[in-house]
């Protein structure tokens, strides 16, 4: 009973899968239905239990990842609100400087006309505001 001898290759290939299952404890017939030996039942229970545990592990890991990302989004939203509030405060502080003509452009980081110091810069702004640059350039020959 170590191995089975068949008459032909067709016969051996035909029932190989079912015979192999019968040898390991799985029996199937139309009258009795599916019967499993104790060992096969134990293996199937362990296999299904392992699948369920793996599924629960994946779900738990994904839930933890979602919680971490949700906390990160909340922190970023709070930081965004703080930055917006600070920008509004800066705009309100810069507004009077624009009205006085100290700040010439509305774009941050725009280079000044390469003046040596602040006094020259403020004088050039005052001249531009009063239109003195046009008068000075028209008087020069």
C-alpha positions in Angstrom: 0.0 0.0 0.0 2.9 2.4 -0.6 1.8 3.4 -4.1 -1.0 2.5 -6.5 -0.5 0.7 -9.8 -2.8 1.8 -12.7 -3.4 0.1 -16.0 -2.7 3.2 -18.1 -1.5 6.8 -17.9 -5.0 8.1 -18.6 -6.5 6.2 -15.7 -3.8 7.5 -13.3 -4.2 11.1 -14.4 -8.0 10.9 -14.3 -8.4 10.2 -10.6 -5.1 11.5 -9.2 -6.5 14.6 -7.4 -9.5 12.8 -5.9 -7.4 9.8 -4.9 -4.9 12.0 -3.2 -7.6 13.8 -1.2 -9.1 10.4 -0.2 -5.7 9.3 1.0 -5.5 12.3 3.3 -8.9 12.0 4.8 -11.4 13.8 2.5 -14.3 11.6 1.3 -17.0 12.8 -1.1 -20.0 10.9 -2.5 -23.4 11.8 -3.7 -25.1 9.9 -0.8 -23.1 11.1 2.1 -21.9 14.5 1.0 -18.6 15.8 2.1 -16.8 14.1 5.0 -13.6 15.2 6.5 -11.3 13.3 8.8 -10.4 14.9 12.2 -6.9 15.9 11.0 -8.2 17.6 7.9 -10.9 19.4 9.9 -8.2 20.7 12.3 -6.0 21.9 9.4 -9.0 23.7 7.8 -10.0 25.3 11.1 -6.5 26.5 11.7 -6.3 27.8 8.1 -9.6 29.7 8.3 -8.7 31.1 11.8 -5.4 32.3 10.4 -7.2 34.1 7.5 -9.5 35.8 10.0 -6.7 36.9 12.2 -4.8 38.2 9.3 -7.8 40.1 8.1 -8.4 41.6 11.5 -4.7 42.5 11.7 -4.8 44.4 8.4 -8.0 46.2 9.5 -6.4 47.2 12.8 -3.3 48.5 11.1 -5.2 50.5 8.6 -7.4 52.0 11.3 -4.2 53.1 13.2 -2.8 54.6 10.0 -6.0 56.5 9.4 -6.0 57.9 13.0 -2.4 59.1 12.7 -3.1 60.8 9.3 -6.3 62.4 10.7 -4.4 63.8 13.6 -1.7 65.1 11.2 -4.4 66.8 9.1 -6.0 68.4 12.1 -2.5 69.8 13.2 -1.9 71.1 9.7 -5.3 72.8 9.7 -4.6 74.5 13.0 -1.2 75.6 11.8 -2.8 77.0 8.6 -5.3 79.0 10.6 -2.5 80.4 12.8 -0.5 81.4 9.7 -3.5 83.0 8.1 -4.1 85.1 11.2 -0.5 86.1 11.4 -0.5 87.1 7.7 -3.6 89.2 8.3 -1.9 91.0 11.2 1.2 91.6 9.1 -0.9 93.0 6.2 -2.7 95.3 8.7 0.7 96.5 10.1 2.1 97.1 6.6 -1.0 99.0 5.4 -0.1 102.3 7.0 3.5 102.0 5.6 2.1 101.7 2.1 -0.2 104.7 2.6 2.8 106.8 3.7 4.7 105.7 0.7 7.5 103.9 2.6 6.6 100.6 0.9 6.6 101.1 -2.9 5.6 97.7 -4.2 3.0 95.2 -3.2 5.2 92.2 -4.1 7.3 90.9 -1.2 11.0 90.5 -1.8 11.1 93.0 -4.7 14.6 94.5 -4.9 15.1 98.2 -4.2 16.7 100.3 -6.9 20.2 99.4 -5.4 20.4 102.4 -3.2 23.2 102.7 -0.7 21.2 103.5 2.5 17.7 104.1 3.8 17.9 107.8 3.6 18.6 107.8 -0.1 15.8 105.2 -0.5 13.2 107.3 1.4 14.3 110.5 -0.5 13.8 108.7 -3.8 10.3 107.6 -2.8 9.4 111.1 -1.7 10.6 112.5 -5.0 8.6 109.9 -6.9 5.5 110.7 -4.8 5.8 114.4 -5.4 6.8 114.1 -9.0 10.1 115.8 -8.4 12.0 113.3 -10.5 10.1 114.5 -13.6 10.8 118.2 -12.7 14.5 117.5 -12.0 15.0 115.6 -15.3 13.3 118.3 -17.3 15.5 121.1 -15.8 18.7 119.4 -16.5 20.2 120.3 -20.0 
